[in-house]
């Protein structure tokens, strides 16, 4: 019957006020509202939907394409504009002080959790209820990140032979996590470890010991370290002893979690490869060129205050805090798992890198090498009937943009023939996918924003003004969505 056909009214989407724009979380809520049973997800206020239970949703993201690319090169989007019934701006930067890429915002849901209050017991990471923890090795620092943040073993130092290198194994999703924090005193040769704490992921204190520096102490830095001369009276443990303690305590595949951990490892003269660093994981909302403090992150994410003791910091407190607010990322669940629990089916069609990050046993995944394979697989799936939700992502514009990122004329890539050809080819691929879709399908095309791969390099540069870095971020955070209901 005609009256039972799905209908979507996106008129509210067009009623933008000023420069406001919805986030990708709003787009994800729309998708889940359509797919899941009524009442599970609140109806979006920015569109009207009727008879949604008959619909399937296909979202095709174009990685590396932004709203500015669309506005400046509309002739490259002829097919998309011919099929779309509504369009509107979105944003891929959440209010949190860290950048989420497009697939992270759409494909993972942060689980609800009660903010920790000061004085309350902290729940271990491993016991998050009703959530499937993502692969923890997903959050490991990459080699460029380790090098860019000057971790020992990844930058040249004059006496690198003096560093204690533990030949650890690659981390896996089941690798144990340990939080490490140190307090330093100033000696006549520089920073030296005076206290070290190691805590496991269940917040058991494995190591907490004072360490007697090998060189004479010039400044105990009591205001920050909490260490006085009395604390080191009778201490016989030296740095070499700490190395042996850590070697015995840490499995070879262990993941070390910390805040600006390169400073601790450098002072400890220790090399470790499997690192999760919260100062890299979270950005500073006040300045893209500097890292956020641990105190700020604890207040922002845990609603608790640390480092308030007038007698200085406690490395145990800091070590426990790192994995706790790291749960802001760990306490998340795959959208595909949520869909599956409601007896719905989800599918991912993307490159191997994305599939490896977001694969779940409850979904159908089709890893591909290039856009041609992605489009071919999408059309094949469409001919036999798409899943309730299908994620597709094209990457050619991002590949062209990335290939030009080292160019001195980096800003000119948006109007280069190669980039315009990549946009046009993506537009044609969208047409191929749309033509293969069956009826009663909501087709969403998302210009997913630019690549943030250069952000770490820009932050590390001392010659690029902060205003230019913000310009880079704001330009690439702009997304744009097109909606087509195929009936």
Secondary structure, DSSP 8 states (H G I E B T S, - for coil): -GGGS-EEE-HHHH---TT--EEHHHHHHHHHHHHS-TTSS---TT-EEESGGG-EEEEEEETT--HHHHHH-GGGGHHHHHH-SEEEEEES--SSSS---HHHHHHEEE-------TTS----GGG-TT-----GGGGS--HHHHHHTT-TTSS--TTGGGSEE-------TT--EEEEEEEEEEETTEEEEEEEEEEETT--EEEEEE---SS-EEE--HHHH---GGGGTT----HHHHHHHHHHHS-TT-EEEESSHHHHHHHHTEE-S-EEEHHHHSB-TT-TTSB--HHHHHHHHHS---S--TT---HHHHHHHHHHHHHHHHSEEEHHHHHHHTT--EEEEEEHHHHHHH--TTSEEEEESSHHHHHHHHHHHHHH---SEEEEEE-HHHHHHHHTTTSTTGGGGGGSHHHHHHHHHHHHHHHHHHHH--SSEEEEEEE-----TTHHHHHH-SSS-HHHHHHHHHHHTEEEEEEEEE-
